[in-house]
Amino acid sequence: MMKFTAFTNPGSREVNEDSTGIIEYGDGVCFVVADGLGGHGKGDIASQLAVSAFRHVYTEQNGTQEEMMSLAFRQAQADIISEQTATASSNQMKTTAVALDVRDDRILWGHVGDSRLYAFSRNKIKTRTLDHSVPQMLVRCREIREKEIRNHPDRNKLLRVLGVAEKPPEFELSPVVGSSIYQTFLLCTDGFWELVLEKEMERFLKKSDSPEGWVENMVKTINSRGAGKEMDNYSAIAVFI
C-alpha cells in the first residue's frame, strides 16, 4: 500500500512561497511541490496557482499520464500569466514545480526549475531530476562538479520557470516507468535539498519505516545545519510505494 506525507516550513522568511499538493484521482495519485519566486507576496501566489492547476487538471480531466501532466504544467503557466496580467506583477510572480504521477503500476514525473525529484531503489538514489539552473548547466559542461552546485554563487539563477510570458512553459517529463523499478520518491524545493546531502537522504531512508519518520530525520538535519543562518522556505513530499 502506498504511503506518503507532505511537509513545508517558512524557514526564517516571513512568507512561505512554497506550496505542496497531494491529489488523489481515479486510479492514481499526483504529488506536486512548487517554489514561488518574486517576493512581495507574489511568489506564494504563483506556487499556489501551480498546485491548484494540477489539482484542477487531475480531478477534472482524463487522458494518459503524459497528456495529463503536460496539460497541468500548461494550465499552471496560463493561470500564472493571467494573474500577472490582472495584478500587473509580471516580474514578481513565477514558480518552479516538480510533480510525480503514480497510476496503477506506472510512474511519470516532470519538473521545471530547481525543485527536485529523487527516485530511490533499495534505499539508494538511482536518478534525480536535473535542475534548470546555471550551476547545473556548468556541471553538464564539466566546468564544475556536482557537489559544487549547493554553494555556487549562481545557485539561484534559474534558466526555466513557470510564469515567463514570452515563451511556452519549458517543463521536462520523464519516460513512463513501471512501479517496480523504484520504491521511494522525494520531491523537494531547493531550500530542502541544499541543506541535506544525498548520502544523508539514503542513510535516513534506510533507518525509516515510514515517510513521516524519514522526513522528520531530514528536517532535523536541515534545522541543525541552518541554525543561525538565513534559511529559505523548505518543503518536501515523501512517497513510499
Number of C-alpha atoms within 10 A of each C-alpha: 4 10 12 17 17 22 17 20 20 16 21 16 12 9 17 22 28 30 30 27 19 19 20 15 16 10 8 16 16 21 25 28 31 36 31 29 24 18 16 11 16 24 25 25 22 33 29 23 24 35 25 21 22 27 20 15 20 24 13 9 12 12 10 9 19 17 11 17 25 19 18 23 27 19 20 28 25 20 19 26 21 15 18 21 12 10 11 11 15 19 14 20 27 29 34 29 30 28 29 25 23 23 18 11 11 15 21 20 24 22 29 28 28 29 27 27 28 20 20 21 15 13 18 19 18 12 12 14 21 18 21 22 20 18 25 24 16 15 15 13 10 10 11 15 13 13 11 14 21 16 10 13 11 13 17 15 13 17 15 19 23 31 28 19 15 6 8 12 20 18 20 16 18 13 10 14 14 14 16 11 14 20 16 23 21 23 29 31 29 22 22 25 24 17 19 17 16 15 11 13 21 18 16 18 22 13 12 16 11 16 20 17 16 20 23 15 17 21 21 12 16 21 16 11 13 16 12 9 10 10 19 21 23 26 29 29 26 23 22 17 14
